Amino acid sequence: MSPTTLPAGPEHGHVTFLGAGPGDPGLLTLRAVEALANADVLVAEHEVLDVVRTHARPGVAVVHTEAGPFPGPLPGTGTPHPEAGPFPGPLPGTGTPHPTIVDGTSTTAGSPAVRDAAHLVMEAARGGRRVVRAVSGDPGLDTYAAEEMLACVAAGVPFEVVPGISAAVGVPAYAGVPLRDAQGADVRFIDARTASDRCWTEVGVSDGTVVVSTTLDSVAAAAGELVAAGRKPDTPMTVTVAGTTTRQRTWCATLGTIAQTLKQAKVLPSPEGGRPVIAVVGERSAPAQRDQLAWFESKPLFGWKVLVPRTKEQAASLSDQLRSYGAVPHEVPTIAVEPPRTPQQMERAVKGLVTGRYEWIAFTSVNAVKAVREKFEEYGLDARAFAGIKVAAVGEATAQALIAFGVKPDLVPSGEQSAAGLLEDWPPYDPVFDPIDRVFLPRADIATETLVAGLIELGWEVDDVTAYRTVRASPPPAETREAIKGGGFDAVLFTSSSTVRNLVGIAGKPHNVTVIACIGPATAKTAEEHGLRVDVMAPEPSVHKLAEALAEFGLRRRAAAREAGDAVSRPSERRPGARRRRAT
């Protein structure tokens, strides 16, 4: 049995050295996600913690730490290291609850700070735990990962390596800068922070592509080193900061002009000068080619901060769609869901559902499904109670919630996903084919009468039952309120009239530079009544069509800005006092 296949247990811990990639969470490998889901302890560098923690199981002990050299004797050699901070508190699985650790420090008062990730990893693994050690990029290119692997060998701890995409390869790909062409030219990699004079000389005499890992305030110095080593000052150069994330920015220049380009862009000098960057030097980084290949930064809503006035649960698929357009969604709930003030009506309806009082039950929201499901669980019922009852769902999201409950809806609108769309497909009551003429309609207390009136017109009796109440949510944090009123958001998506009223009520009116997108005419009318200019309207009442319409608006805006020679296409960059970006 190889060391990497030993099962984790009291006698055999296990360490996975995992490459978290250059920043985009979508670049994690399937093997990485699997390892994270099985981890007992997660030790991650600060810059990748948010990337990997999403995939860790609940209850995992989490430590994030700054990368640093492994100091002194390796664990397992019998010699304790004098500067190594001990693992704070009992290890997971030893019978004593282990505190979650944040910023390298235990949440338990008085516990010592963890100053040495390698000792922490060893101690956890020797306790029989599955440990994931996550680093930025790829473990094979990490400065200290090899030393920690040697520590595992010395301690007799089995380990494995899950490769990740390195920044030196992933960032140029996202910046639209190919590193090789059909001629297969040489590609050299150099870390300017540790490079010797010999390294600069070797890449200077080469005529291939050079990929330089450096920091924003050291780019000009690296360019100078290459010129001094023999590269021509007019050699094209691209510099990318925050690569593979929606904060990515790329500047095109030459070795001789990069310092002036960054100065004109007003990014230097600045407190952000120490941020890591990837620079590519060579003909393949020519601006003309990047204009055609910059697929990531050319997404329709790239870098747009979009306010989504919904809860995270409600906004999940919408936010994913916005991210696919390059946007940064920010969910702010404007309503909170509470039980009805008088639950007796709901209790009678659920009992009637079981005793055969209804022919149909119609769900008009995910919250309605949740309310009925909770009442079922309260009575010890499950999806089998729907046997013999026809089930309708107002749209796909509601249908999916029902399927998750174990119920496949009999009716979902074939056209518009709304109460009106549901009525278009709803059959009229027929006393020959319908033994019962009653519909159970569990809804919110503020629901409109459209569906009830339509069903009555079709000959049905309706029990319109308040399954839950919607109340105005608590105000968001002060920072978010200031961003809303001050133009910090590029767009806001309004999915109902209530989201307009509630957002304005809890956070204030969005700034006039913010793009206002509404799901339909009624929502747009409410927005205008609150003094908002409506810029985008969904072609049909669907949140996904609304996001699609906003993306099309973003594309048109970007095209107009380029035609006018204006590098500023994000609305928030046009508010008073905002720092405007120059052409890149």
Secondary structure, DSSP 8 states (H G I E B T S, - for coil): --GGG---SSS--EEEEEE-BSS-GGG--HHHHHHHHT-SEEEEEGGGHHHHHTTS-TT-EEEEE------SS-TTSS---TT----SS--TTSSS----EETTEESSTT------HHHHHHHHHHTT-EEEEEESB-GGG-TTHHHHHHHHHHHT--EEEE----HHHHHHHHHT--S--TT---EEEEETTT--HHHHHHHHH--SEEEEEEEGGGHHHHHHHHHHTT--TT-EEEEEESTTSTT-EEEEEETTTHHHHHHHTT-SSSGGGGSEEEEEESGGG-HHHHHHH-TTTTSTTTT-EEEE-S-HHHHHHHHHHHHHTT-EEEE---EEEE--S-THHHHHHHHHHHHT--SEEEE-SHHHHHHHHHHHHHHT--GGGGTT-EEEESSHHHHHHHHHHT---SB--SS-SSHHHHHHH-----TTT-S--EEEEEEETT--SHHHHHHHHTT-EEEEEEEEEEEE-----HHHHHHHHHT--SEEEE-SHHHHHHHHHHH----TTSEEEESSHHHHHHHHHTT----EE-SSS-HHHHHHHHHHHHHHHHHHHHHTT----SGGGGSTT-------
